[in-house]
Amino acid sequence: MFQPVSIYLGLRYAFYASKDRFISFISVSALLGLMLGVSILLTVCSVMNGFNETLHTQLSAQIQHIEVRPASDISPDFKTISDQIKSFKAIKSIAPFLKLQIILNHDAQMVPAYLIGIRASDFEHFNIPWVKDFKPFSIILDTQTRAHLHTDSTTPITVVVPNHEPSMLTFTPRFKRFKPLDVVFKAAQYQPTTAYIRLQDAQRLQGNQPEWGGLSINLYHADQAPRIALELQNQLGPDWWVSDWSSRFQNFFKAIAMQKTMMALVLSLLICMAVFTLLSSLVMMVNDKQTEIAMMRTLGMPKSRIVLIFITQGMSIGLLGIMLGIGLGYFLSHHVDGLTHFFEHLLGRKLVSADVYWVDTLPSRFLVSDAYTIAVYTAMLCLISTVYPGYKAACLSPTDVLRAHR
């Protein structure tokens, strides 16, 4: 079968053992380095993708998707405004709420928190377990807050509410005793501390005005929140302030994306080191094949064909390393959680703690776009690394080389 001489020689130099075993060792090291660099980078990107997707899913399941609040201190009729909003078929449920900034106090322990007044019929809307006796001045606390305050369902706690008088320049605190309900309720760690009371009690703490501070909206599909929020804002006008859950946590997800980018940049140095090893092996191959290069130049092979030989050699090693790296990265991405559990069992300690990372497993999501980007980036570096060895080989003087090896 016909094969161009330059490509044939490049493949021969790449995959046939050299007489100098050290050169062969360097070539194999470059291949393994590229494979490991690509696989590690791809695995880390997959883990970051899975981490981002898991947090995205948890957030959308635990918080309300859209909030509608009046831009001023007006308190319009709830039924009127909710009827306008219900015209959107994507909306699953609507609930009024009243949010206050407070301090929870018990047994010399103080916790700043948001106090949200809700109706007894809206427990499911706010992802709270159903409570049978939601009596006046009872309060629902999550498990972590109750543990921090050292309280239980038999011990009342004090709610401290700033009371701002229009004629004064200071905040005079108001105190009210609430009884915690015996509810097992675990809040999301990435949300501020939140407690829930009856809407009527929140109105009394606020001074009976306004009757409600906003509307909480849940959708059938959380990913539609930005679009629905924009449409609601256009329909309700400037008198209302509409926000969706993704905009409230946009800095959080931007931080995760930035972390993925920085980790990718750092781990890409592994690929750069492997490319430098490839460059070294090509330079040593040029020095080892000086006589053959001189003979080919004497027989009339143009310089461009000489350059193509070493481009073929370098790219052959590089592309093979990339393909093996993507294959290994794909395998690791789909088994990283199992490998994590194996090392946890081997070391006898927890490597992924929900108290630190908000997840107790190592999620992973393999994206073809990540594999494509890493492959193109690595291939470009490999191509650049072949330029100098090819140029050096093409510039060899056949006369000087043959005279030196005579």
C-alpha positions, 0 to 999 in steps of 0.5 A, spaced: 500 500 500 502 506 498 504 511 503 508 517 503 515 517 505 515 522 510 509 519 514 512 512 514 518 514 517 515 519 522 510 513 524 516 508 524 520 513 528 514 514 533 513 506 534 519 502 533 524 501 538 530 506 537 537 503 538 538 508 543 534 505 549 534 512 553 530 515 547 525 510 547 524 511 554 523 518 553 518 517 548 514 512 552 515 517 558 512 523 554 506 518 551 504 516 559 505 523 561 500 526 556 495 520 557 495 521 565 495 529 564 489 529 559 485 523 564 487 527 570 484 534 567 478 531 564 476 527 571 477 533 575 473 537 570 467 532 570 467 532 578 466 539 578 461 539 573 457 533 577 458 538 583 455 544 580 449 540 577 448 536 584 448 543 588 444 546 582 439 540 583 439 541 591 438 548 591 432 548 586 429 543 590 430 546 597 428 554 595 423 557 592 424 559 585 421 566 584 420 572 589 415 577 587 415 583 592 413 590 592 418 596 590 414 600 595 411 599 602 404 598 599 400 592 601 396 590 595 390 585 595 393 578 595 388 575 591 388 580 586 396 580 584 396 572 585 390 572 580 395 575 575 401 571 576 397 564 576 396 566 568 402 563 567 402 555 566 409 554 568 407 556 575 406 550 580 404 554 587 404 561 590 404 563 597 405 570 601 410 571 606 413 576 610 420 576 612 424 579 618 431 580 620 431 577 627 436 574 632 434 568 636 436 568 643 437 562 648 441 560 654 446 565 652 447 563 645 445 568 639 444 566 632 442 572 627 436 569 622 431 570 617 424 570 620 419 568 615 411 568 616 407 563 612 400 560 612 399 553 615 397 551 608 403 552 605 408 548 608 409 543 602 410 550 598 416 552 603 419 544 603 417 544 611 414 537 614 407 538 615 406 540 623 399 539 626 399 544 631 402 550 628 399 555 634 400 562 635 407 564 637 410 557 635 416 557 631 419 552 626 427 551 627 432 547 623 436 541 626 442 545 626 439 551 629 436 548 635 442 544 636 446 551 636 441 554 641 441 548 645 433 548 645 428 543 644 420 543 644 419 544 651 424 550 652 421 557 649 426 561 645 427 569 645 426 572 638 429 579 638 426 584 632 429 591 631 423 596 632 425 602 628 421 608 630 421 613 624 422 619 629 428 616 632 435 614 629 436 608 633 433 601 633 429 599 639 429 591 640 423 588 641 422 581 645 417 575 644 418 568 646 416 563 641 415 555 643 419 551 638 415 545 635 418 538 635 419 538 627 425 534 624 427 539 619 434 540 616 436 546 612 440 547 606 447 549 609 448 554 603 442 558 605 442 563 611 439 561 618 431 561 617 426 560 622 418 560 620 412 562 624 405 563 623 404 569 618 399 573 623 405 572 628 409 576 623 404 581 622 404 583 629 411 583 630 412 587 624 406 592 627 401 589 623 403 593 616 404 590 611 400 584 611 405 580 607 411 582 604 412 578 598 409 572 594 413 566 593 413 562 587 414 555 585 415 552 578 414 545 575 421 546 572 426 550 576 430 551 570 425 556 567 425 561 573 429 566 569 425 566 563 418 566 567 421 572 572 423 576 566 416 575 563 413 577 570 417 583 571 414 585 564 407 584 566 407 587 573 411 593 571 416 597 575 412 597 582 414 590 583 421 587 584 421 580 581 427 575 582 429 568 581 433 563 585 439 563 579 440 570 580 440 570 588 445 565 587 449 567 581 455 569 585 455 562 588 455 559 581 460 564 578 465 562 584 464 554 582 465 556 575 471 560 577 474 554 581 473 549 575 477 554 571 483 555 576 483 548 577 484 546 569 489 551 568 493 548 574 492 541 572 494 543 564 501 544 567 501 537 567 500 536 560 505 542 559 510 538 562 509 532 558 509 536 552 516 538 554 518 531 555 515 530 548 520 535 545 526 533 548 525 526 545 524 529 538 530 533 539 534 527 541 531 523 535 534 528 531 541 528 533 540 520 533 538 520 526 543 525 523 546 520 518 539 518 515 537 525 515 543 527 511 542 521 506 535 523 505 537 530 503 543 527 499 538 523 495 533 530 494 528 530 499 526 537 500 526 540 507 519 540 508 518 533 507 524 532 513 520 537 517 513 533 516 517 526 518 518 529 525 511 533 525 508 526 524 512 523 529 510 528 535 503 528 533 503 520 533 505 520 540 501 526 542 494 523 539 495 516 541 496 519 548 490 524 547 486 518 546 488 513 551 487 519 556 480 521 554 479 513 555 482 513 562 478 519 563 472 517 561 473 511 566 475 515 572 469 520 571 464 514 571 468 510 577 470 516 581 465 515 587 467 508 587 474 509 587 473 515 593 469 509 597 475 504 596 480 509 599 476 511 604 475 504 606 483 503 605 485 509 609 479 509 615 477 516 614 472 520 610 475 524 604 468 527 602 464 530 608 457 533 607 459 538 612 465 541 608 463 540 601 455 539 602 455 532 599 457 526 601 459 523 595 463 525 589 458 526 583 461 526 576 458 528 569 462 527 563 462 532 558 464 531 550 465 538 550 470 538 555 474 532 552 474 536 545 477 542 548 482 538 552 484 534 546 484 540 541 488 544 547 493 538 547 494 537 540 496 544 539 501 544 544 504 537 541 504 540 534 507 546 537 513 542 540 514 539 533 516 545 530 523 546 533 525 539 532 523 539 525 526 545 523 533 543 526 533 537 522 531 540 516 537 545 517 542 540 518 548 540 512 548 533 509 556 535 507 558 536 515 554 530 517 557 525 513 564 528 513 563 527 521 560 520 521 565 518 515 
